[in-house]
Amino acid sequence: MVDVMHAKDILIDGYGRIQEEVHAVVDGLGPDDLNTRPAPDANSIAWLVWHLARVQDDHVADAFGLDQVWLAQDWEKRFGLGLPRHDIGYGHSAAKVAKVRVDSAELLTGYYDAVHEQTLGVLRELAAKDLERIVDERWDPPVSLGVRLVSVLSDDLQHVGQAAYLRGLLQSAAA
């Protein structure tokens, strides 16, 4: 008998890859590398990882009617960024990007891992029909849960790739 992979298994695998890449990008970096911006209008590794975690947290919580990990587990206070409570980084100016600074890689991975656990919890409970549920009527056509989950997956993978590229730039400049 052939073992069939279900859509939820593919999503779980995809989100697991984000977690692996987040750890690979930030592990071993100190505050200087995490917070360096290669140009005044560029993002830092810290901002990219914070943003991808915030987007995942915000969108998954909204789609499943959950509290955001950022607020429910006091990550907003631990980061102490001085940004609005529900800010996810979308449309940030250079000045707002500059506010996203961290003292350690562990802060970033701790928050991402907490978001990842909440995401895995809801993904494990998915049935195929759940993916058709409309979660956002503001778009034409309205956005289904499946489309939203793939959109977040795509966005997060792009941002972690950008962070990996920036890490490579920083390491080659230091060599």
Secondary structure, DSSP 8 states (H G I E B T S, - for coil): ------HHHHHHHHHHHHHHHHHHHHTT--HHHHH--SSTTS--HHHHHHHHHHHHHHHHHHHHT---HHHHTTHHHHHT--S-TT---TT--HHHHHH---S-HHHHHHHHHHHHHHHHHHHHT--GGGGGSEEETTSSS-EEHHHHHHHHHHHHHHHHHHHHHHHHHHHHHH-
